[in-house]
Amino acid sequence: MMTTQLLFIGTTELMLIAGIALLLFGGKKLPEMMRGMGRGISEFKKGAREVTEPFEEVKNDIEEAKKDIDEVIKE
């Protein structure tokens, strides 16, 4: 079984990554890169939401139909 522990980054690891990024890209370029990365993540989440919304609507319709069928069966 795979664990999701790799997704959780501690404070020390985050500071190490930030320090390396600062050394590689410099203080002036880093804020621009972080802003761009934030926009990219935001767009990704928006796209993922747009893909999953139709499936959620179908799921809700199926659940409502199941409830209706269960009510008819009980009668």
N, CA and C atoms as a LAMMPS dump frame, in Angstrom:
ITEM: TIMESTEP
0
ITEM: NUMBER OF ATOMS
225
ITEM: BOX BOUNDS ff ff ff
-5.0000000000000000e+02 5.0000000000000000e+02
-5.0000000000000000e+02 5.0000000000000000e+02
-5.0000000000000000e+02 5.0000000000000000e+02
ITEM: ATOMS id mol type element x y z
1 1 1 N 0.844 -1.184 0
2 1 2 C 0 0 0
3 1 3 C 0.888 1.246 0
4 2 1 N 0.56 2.187 -0.901
5 2 2 C 1.353 3.411 -0.97
6 2 3 C 0.889 4.385 0.107
7 3 1 N 1.817 5.089 0.629
8 3 2 C 1.491 6.074 1.65
9 3 3 C 1.573 7.479 1.058
10 4 1 N 0.849 8.4 1.641
11 4 2 C 0.859 9.78 1.151
12 4 3 C 1.826 10.649 1.942
13 5 1 N 2.701 10.046 2.702
14 5 2 C 3.656 10.787 3.505
15 5 3 C 4.545 11.681 2.634
16 6 1 N 4.778 11.312 1.392
17 6 2 C 5.644 12.105 0.534
18 6 3 C 5.031 13.467 0.217
19 7 1 N 3.723 13.61 0.36
20 7 2 C 3.059 14.863 0.04
21 7 3 C 3.191 15.907 1.141
22 8 1 N 3.543 15.461 2.332
23 8 2 C 3.626 16.373 3.467
24 8 3 C 5.062 16.831 3.649
25 9 1 N 5.273 18.148 3.536
26 9 2 C 6.604 18.718 3.661
27 9 3 C 6.66 19.499 4.961
28 10 1 N 7.67 19.229 5.751
29 10 2 C 7.844 19.92 7.016
30 10 3 C 8.461 21.29 6.824
31 11 1 N 8.548 22.036 7.907
32 11 2 C 9.088 23.39 7.871
33 11 3 C 10.555 23.393 7.449
34 12 1 N 11.327 22.464 7.98
35 12 2 C 12.747 22.404 7.646
36 12 3 C 12.956 22.149 6.161
37 13 1 N 12.2 21.188 5.614
38 13 2 C 12.334 20.882 4.197
39 13 3 C 11.92 22.06 3.331
40 14 1 N 10.837 22.735 3.742
41 14 2 C 10.352 23.89 2.99
42 14 3 C 11.385 25.013 2.985
43 15 1 N 12.017 25.265 4.117
44 15 2 C 13.04 26.306 4.199
45 15 3 C 14.262 25.932 3.372
46 16 1 N 14.62 24.654 3.34
47 16 2 C 15.743 24.206 2.536
48 16 3 C 15.454 24.408 1.051
49 17 1 N 14.265 24.05 0.63
50 17 2 C 13.865 24.249 -0.768
51 17 3 C 13.868 25.732 -1.115
52 18 1 N 13.34 26.571 -0.228
53 18 2 C 13.306 28.017 -0.472
54 18 3 C 14.724 28.578 -0.563
55 19 1 N 15.622 28.111 0.301
56 19 2 C 17.01 28.571 0.268
57 19 3 C 17.707 28.203 -1.034
58 20 1 N 17.498 26.974 -1.487
59 20 2 C 18.098 26.542 -2.749
60 20 3 C 17.533 27.349 -3.915
61 21 1 N 16.228 27.564 -3.908
62 21 2 C 15.599 28.357 -4.969
63 21 3 C 16.143 29.779 -4.974
64 22 1 N 16.338 30.344 -3.794
65 22 2 C 16.877 31.707 -3.693
66 22 3 C 18.286 31.767 -4.264
67 23 1 N 19.099 30.76 -3.963
68 23 2 C 20.461 30.72 -4.5
69 23 3 C 20.473 30.551 -6.015
70 24 1 N 19.578 29.715 -6.519
71 24 2 C 19.56 29.429 -7.951
72 24 3 C 19.02 30.596 -8.782
73 25 1 N 17.95 31.22 -8.311
74 25 2 C 17.248 32.195 -9.143
75 25 3 C 17.421 33.642 -8.693
76 26 1 N 17.907 33.862 -7.516
77 26 2 C 18.122 35.229 -7.043
78 26 3 C 16.861 35.835 -6.456
79 27 1 N 17.059 36.901 -5.697
80 27 2 C 15.967 37.541 -4.976
81 27 3 C 14.974 38.273 -5.852
82 28 1 N 15.421 38.762 -7.015
83 28 2 C 14.519 39.521 -7.88
84 28 3 C 13.627 38.612 -8.708
85 29 1 N 14.155 37.508 -9.148
86 29 2 C 13.411 36.608 -10.036
87 29 3 C 12.462 35.691 -9.253
88 30 1 N 12.795 35.386 -8.015
89 30 2 C 12.021 34.418 -7.22
90 30 3 C 10.561 34.825 -7.013
91 31 1 N 10.244 36.084 -6.65
92 31 2 C 8.828 36.442 -6.48
93 31 3 C 8.01 36.277 -7.763
94 32 1 N 8.624 36.608 -8.907
95 32 2 C 7.925 36.425 -10.184
96 32 3 C 7.625 34.949 -10.424
97 33 1 N 8.589 34.106 -10.129
98 33 2 C 8.41 32.668 -10.335
99 33 3 C 7.326 32.111 -9.41
100 34 1 N 7.32 32.546 -8.162
101 34 2 C 6.319 32.064 -7.208
102 34 3 C 4.916 32.523 -7.626
103 35 1 N 4.82 33.75 -8.108
104 35 2 C 3.538 34.265 -8.589
105 35 3 C 3.041 33.431 -9.764
106 36 1 N 3.938 33.144 -10.689
107 36 2 C 3.584 32.324 -11.845
108 36 3 C 3.178 30.919 -11.437
109 37 1 N 3.899 30.363 -10.468
110 37 2 C 3.562 29.025 -9.989
111 37 3 C 2.196 29.032 -9.297
112 38 1 N 1.918 30.075 -8.547
113 38 2 C 0.614 30.195 -7.894
114 38 3 C -0.514 30.279 -8.905
115 39 1 N -0.303 31.046 -9.959
116 39 2 C -1.313 31.142 -11.026
117 39 3 C -1.504 29.795 -11.704
118 40 1 N -0.403 29.092 -11.923
119 40 2 C -0.484 27.781 -12.562
120 40 3 C -1.27 26.785 -11.726
121 41 1 N -1.011 26.78 -10.431
122 41 2 C -1.743 25.883 -9.53
123 41 3 C -3.216 26.257 -9.509
124 42 1 N -3.499 27.545 -9.487
125 42 2 C -4.886 28.008 -9.493
126 42 3 C -5.611 27.561 -10.76
127 43 1 N -4.955 27.701 -11.905
128 43 2 C -5.554 27.271 -13.169
129 43 3 C -5.769 25.762 -13.197
130 44 1 N -4.824 25.022 -12.642
131 44 2 C -4.957 23.567 -12.589
132 44 3 C -6.174 23.167 -11.754
133 45 1 N -6.329 23.797 -10.594
134 45 2 C -7.477 23.488 -9.734
135 45 3 C -8.787 23.837 -10.429
136 46 1 N -8.806 24.963 -11.123
137 46 2 C -10.005 25.386 -11.846
138 46 3 C -10.348 24.364 -12.927
139 47 1 N -9.352 23.916 -13.663
140 47 2 C -9.574 22.916 -14.707
141 47 3 C -10.063 21.596 -14.136
142 48 1 N -9.484 21.186 -13.026
143 48 2 C -9.9 19.939 -12.384
144 48 3 C -11.348 20.035 -11.913
145 49 1 N -11.715 21.185 -11.395
146 49 2 C -13.097 21.388 -10.941
147 49 3 C -14.064 21.316 -12.123
148 50 1 N -13.668 21.922 -13.243
149 50 2 C -14.53 21.91 -14.429
150 50 3 C -14.716 20.499 -14.971
151 51 1 N -13.708 19.668 -14.826
152 51 2 C -13.799 18.291 -15.31
153 51 3 C -14.683 17.45 -14.398
154 52 1 N -14.595 17.658 -13.099
155 52 2 C -15.327 16.805 -12.157
156 52 3 C -16.777 17.234 -11.936
157 53 1 N -17.126 18.492 -12.2
158 53 2 C -18.495 18.959 -11.946
159 53 3 C -19.563 18.152 -12.682
160 54 1 N -19.418 17.846 -13.976
161 54 2 C -20.459 17.058 -14.647
162 54 3 C -20.653 15.675 -14.01
163 55 1 N -19.568 15.073 -13.566
164 55 2 C -19.669 13.763 -12.93
165 55 3 C -20.396 13.858 -11.595
166 56 1 N -20.158 14.935 -10.865
167 56 2 C -20.86 15.136 -9.593
168 56 3 C -22.356 15.3 -9.833
169 57 1 N -22.731 16.025 -10.896
170 57 2 C -24.15 16.213 -11.207
171 57 3 C -24.806 14.88 -11.545
172 58 1 N -24.134 14.058 -12.336
173 58 2 C -24.671 12.744 -12.687
174 58 3 C -24.796 11.882 -11.436
175 59 1 N -23.785 11.941 -10.576
176 59 2 C -23.815 11.173 -9.319
177 59 3 C -25.018 11.588 -8.476
178 60 1 N -25.264 12.889 -8.368
179 60 2 C -26.403 13.369 -7.594
180 60 3 C -27.728 12.909 -8.208
181 61 1 N -27.819 12.954 -9.544
182 61 2 C -29.034 12.494 -10.217
183 61 3 C -29.278 11.008 -9.957
184 62 1 N -28.223 10.213 -9.995
185 62 2 C -28.358 8.77 -9.741
186 62 3 C -28.794 8.519 -8.303
187 63 1 N -28.23 9.267 -7.347
188 63 2 C -28.62 9.104 -5.944
189 63 3 C -30.091 9.459 -5.735
190 64 1 N -30.549 10.536 -6.402
191 64 2 C -31.958 10.914 -6.291
192 64 3 C -32.855 9.834 -6.885
193 65 1 N -32.46 9.285 -8.03
194 65 2 C -33.247 8.218 -8.659
195 65 3 C -33.291 6.987 -7.766
196 66 1 N -32.181 6.677 -7.125
197 66 2 C -32.127 5.524 -6.214
198 66 3 C -33.08 5.726 -5.038
199 67 1 N -33.1 6.94 -4.489
200 67 2 C -34.022 7.232 -3.39
201 67 3 C -35.473 7.066 -3.839
202 68 1 N -35.781 7.56 -5.041
203 68 2 C -37.132 7.438 -5.564
204 68 3 C -37.517 5.96 -5.73
205 69 1 N -36.601 5.169 -6.258
206 69 2 C -36.851 3.734 -6.446
207 69 3 C -37.057 3.047 -5.117
208 70 1 N -36.231 3.393 -4.123
209 70 2 C -36.369 2.792 -2.79
210 70 3 C -37.725 3.128 -2.177
211 71 1 N -38.219 4.359 -2.384
212 71 2 C -39.519 4.75 -1.87
213 71 3 C -40.643 3.951 -2.533
214 72 1 N -40.54 3.749 -3.843
215 72 2 C -41.549 2.984 -4.566
216 72 3 C -41.552 1.536 -4.102
217 73 1 N -40.372 0.983 -3.869
218 73 2 C -40.277 -0.413 -3.424
219 73 3 C -40.894 -0.568 -2.033
220 74 1 N -40.725 0.401 -1.151
221 74 2 C -41.252 0.321 0.209
222 74 3 C -42.778 0.385 0.221
223 75 1 N -43.368 0.985 -0.785
224 75 2 C -44.833 1.137 -0.808
225 75 3 C -45.507 -0.104 -1.174
